[in-house]
Every structure is written in structure tokens, then in C-alpha cells.
């Protein structure tokens, strides 16, 4: 279907995966760590079932240059621009909007946040959807950087990701 459609599909799948996680956590009431680890196995199994052991690669050079090239005259990779833009957007949302204050309130005390009028389940659901979207962007970046997309591309990186989240 083309690379553009594939990129859009990857982003939509990320949003859908985040929504599935958010549903199980906010509606069903399952613990978030158990859900994310469980759906990791589910989504990886679905990917293996759909793609098999085939490798998808040889992405267009102009797309790969977005992640491999550097800002002219500097050692800084182009992708850092996207990272900085997302960091600024998330910082503004978290620090200067009512939704961001609600997120902090949930983290400090869910009960106090509920009494303050924060819609905890809706907020958590939306956070999982955004997390899925950002994870899809990271997956696209990883596939373009390595020039290969496999069903289990990042197998073995789970502990590194958990350590990064905790730190």
C-alpha cells in the first residue's frame, strides 16, 4: 500500500494498543503492570502471526535520512528535533494545563484527585492512548534506524525500557 499508509497504520495500531491497555486498566480494573506485560506478549504474538518470520526492510532513503542524518554542522541527530518538540509539548501540557495538574494529582493521590473533580479513569485511559502513540513513533524510528522490521524487533529490551521508565 505504500510507506505513507504503513506509517499511518503503525500510528493507528499504537493508538489502538494503548486504548486496549487503557480499557483493561480503567474499565476492567486490572493492575497496569500486569496488563502491559500481558499485552506485550499478546501484541508480539499477533505480530508473529501476521508477519511470521519475514523481515520487512529496505525503507526509502529519504525516510531513513530523517533518523540517520545529523543537523548540518553539528553532531546532533535530526531525530532530536522531534524529541525536543514532544518534550516541550508534554512539559507545557503537564505544567500549564488543568489536565496536566490532574495527572500530577492522580500520581500524588488518586482519592484526593477524585475529590478534586479529576476524572481519573478517563485521564488514565487517555494517557495509555498517548503512550501507545508515542510507542508507535519510537517503533517507527527503531525500524527506520535499523532498516528492518521484524515481529520481534525489540525482544530483549524490556528490562532496559523498565529501567528507563523507573529512572
N, C-alpha and C positions, 0 to 999 in steps of 0.2 A: 504493500500500500504506500510505501514511501517513508522516508525518515521522519518527516514532519508529523505524519499521522502516528507513527510509532512513538515519538516523543510525547505527543499529546496523550496517547493511550497509556504510556508509562505514568504520566502525572495523574491521570484519572484512576488508574489502578492503585496508586499510592493513596489517593484520597479515599477510595473505597476500602482499602485495607485499614486505614485509620478509622473510618466510620464503623467497620466491623469490630475493631478493638474497642472503640468508644461505646458501642452498643452493649457488648458483653460486660463492660465495666460499669457503665452508668445505669443501664436498664436492668440487666440480669443481676448485677451486684457482685460479680466475681472480682477477686484481687487483681490489680493491674499487672503485677509481675508475672503471675501465673498465666494471665491472658496473653501477654505479649510473647512469652516464651512458647506457649501453646500454639498461637497463631503463626509464630515463626516457622514451626515445624509444618503446620498446615499450608502456609503460603509456599514454602520451599517444595513441599510435596506436590502441590498444584503446578508449580513451575516445571518440576521434573516431568510430571505427567503431560504437560502441554508441549514442552520443548524437547524433552528427552535429554539425551547427552549431546545433542547438536550444539555447535558453537555458532554464534552469530557475531560477525566481525566485519572488518573492512568498512568502517564507517567513513562518511565523506571527509575529505581532508579539511574542508573549511570548518566543520564541526569539531574535529579533533584539535584544530589550531586554537579554538576557543579555550580549551583546557590545557593545552601543552605550551602554547606560546607565552611569552612574557611581555609585560608592559614595556614598550620601546624605551631603551636607555636605562632600564632598571633590571634587577634580578627578580622582580616581583611577578608571579604568575598572573595571567589575565583573570583567572577564576577568583582571585582575591577581591576583585571589584564586586562580583555577585555576593560574596561573603560579607563585605563591608555594607553593601546596600541592605541585605537581610538583617544584619546586626543592628543597623540604625533603625529599620522599621520595627523590629522586635523591641528594641530599647524604648522607642517612642511609645509603642503600644503599652508596654509593661509599666512605664513610669509616668505617663502623662494622660492616660485614658481611664475611665471608670472600669472598663473590662480588665485592664492590667492590674488595677488596685484590687479587683475582685479575685484575680489569680493569686496575688500575694496573700490576700485574706484567706483563701482556701488552704494555701500552704501553711499558714500560721495556725489556723483553727477552723476546721470545716463547720463546726457548730456555731462559732461566732459569725462566720461568713454568712451562714444561712439566716441567722437573726438580723444580719445587716442588709438582707434583701438580695444577696448574691444567689443566682440560680446555679447551684453547684453542679448538678448533673449536666445541664446544658453547657456550662463552661468547660467541664472536663471533656465532654463529647467533642466540642469544637477544638479543644487542644489536641486530642488524638487525631482529628481530621487534619489539622495543620501539621502535626508531627508526621503523618503519613505522606503529606505533600512534600515536606522538606526531605523526608527519607527518599522519596522518588527522585527528587533533584539530585541528592547525593548518589543514588544508584546510577542515574544517567551520567553524572560526572565520572564515576568509577568505571563504567563501561567504556566511555569515550577515552579516558586516560589509558586504560589497558588495551583498548581496541578489540575487546572481546566481551561478549555477553553469554554467560552460561547460567543454567538454572540454579547452580550453587556457587555463584561467583565469589561470594564473601564468606563461604563456610570457614569457620575457624576464627573469625574476627569478633565473635560475640563477646568474649571477655574483654577485649580491647574497647569495645563500644560501651560496655557496662562501666569499665574503669573511667572512661572519658566522661560519662554521664555523672558518675559519683564525684569526680574531681571538679 
